[in-house]
Amino acid sequence: MSLQLEQLDQLTAARTAVAALPSVAEVEMSERDGRLTALPRSGATILPAVSALAAAQGFKLKELHLESGRLDEVFRTITN
């Protein structure tokens, strides 16, 4: 799941908040384009929780979407 923030000064706070969600295994951050990529724990659905968190925390989003499986996720699933 990927989200892009309108305000780059919210990026670190958003990363911390998203990483604290129980259903999130890992969060990758790209400061260059203000994007966070959140990886779910096995079998978890994170889009509703991240969307609700963004609204509750007042994070201004340019984009929020679910990505299809990435190669590293597929590898982790196969090797676990």
C-alpha positions as CSV (number, residue, x, y, z in Angstrom):
1,M,0.0,0.0,0.0
2,S,1.4,3.4,-1.0
3,L,0.5,6.9,0.1
4,Q,1.9,10.2,-1.0
5,L,1.7,13.3,1.2
6,E,1.1,16.8,0.1
7,Q,3.1,18.3,2.9
8,L,6.6,16.8,3.2
9,D,6.9,18.1,6.8
10,Q,4.3,15.5,7.8
11,L,6.4,12.6,6.3
12,T,8.3,11.5,9.4
13,A,5.2,11.7,11.7
14,A,3.2,9.8,9.1
15,R,5.8,7.1,8.9
16,T,5.9,6.7,12.7
17,A,2.1,6.5,13.0
18,V,1.7,4.0,10.1
19,A,4.5,1.8,11.5
20,A,2.7,1.7,14.8
21,L,-0.4,0.1,13.3
22,P,-0.6,-3.6,14.4
23,S,-1.4,-4.8,10.9
24,V,1.7,-3.1,9.4
25,A,5.0,-5.1,9.2
26,E,7.3,-2.5,7.7
27,V,7.2,1.1,6.3
28,E,9.5,2.3,3.6
29,M,9.9,6.1,3.1
30,S,10.9,8.1,0.1
31,E,11.7,11.7,1.2
32,R,12.3,12.7,-2.4
33,D,8.6,12.3,-3.5
34,G,6.9,12.3,0.0
35,R,5.8,8.7,-0.4
36,L,5.4,5.9,2.2
37,T,5.0,2.3,1.3
38,A,3.5,0.2,4.0
39,L,3.9,-3.6,3.9
40,P,1.2,-5.6,5.8
41,R,1.8,-8.4,8.2
42,S,0.9,-11.8,6.7
43,G,-2.7,-11.9,5.7
44,A,-3.5,-8.4,7.0
45,T,-5.5,-5.8,5.2
46,I,-4.1,-2.3,6.0
47,L,-5.8,0.1,3.5
48,P,-8.8,0.9,5.8
49,A,-6.6,1.3,8.9
50,V,-4.1,3.6,7.1
51,S,-6.9,5.6,5.5
52,A,-8.6,6.1,8.9
53,L,-5.3,7.0,10.5
54,A,-4.5,9.6,7.9
55,A,-7.9,11.3,8.4
56,A,-7.6,11.2,12.2
57,Q,-4.1,12.7,12.2
58,G,-4.9,15.3,9.5
59,F,-2.3,14.0,7.0
60,K,-3.0,15.7,3.7
61,L,-2.7,13.0,1.0
62,K,-2.1,13.4,-2.7
63,E,-2.5,9.7,-3.3
64,L,-3.5,6.5,-1.4
65,H,-3.7,3.2,-3.2
66,L,-3.2,-0.5,-2.9
67,E,-0.3,-1.9,-4.9
68,S,-0.2,-5.3,-6.3
69,G,2.3,-7.7,-4.9
70,R,5.9,-6.5,-5.1
71,L,8.8,-8.9,-5.8
72,D,10.2,-8.7,-2.3
73,E,6.8,-9.5,-0.8
74,V,6.4,-12.5,-3.0
75,F,9.9,-13.7,-2.1
76,R,9.2,-13.4,1.7
77,T,5.9,-15.2,1.3
78,I,7.5,-18.1,-0.6
79,T,10.5,-18.4,1.8
80,N,8.6,-18.2,5.1
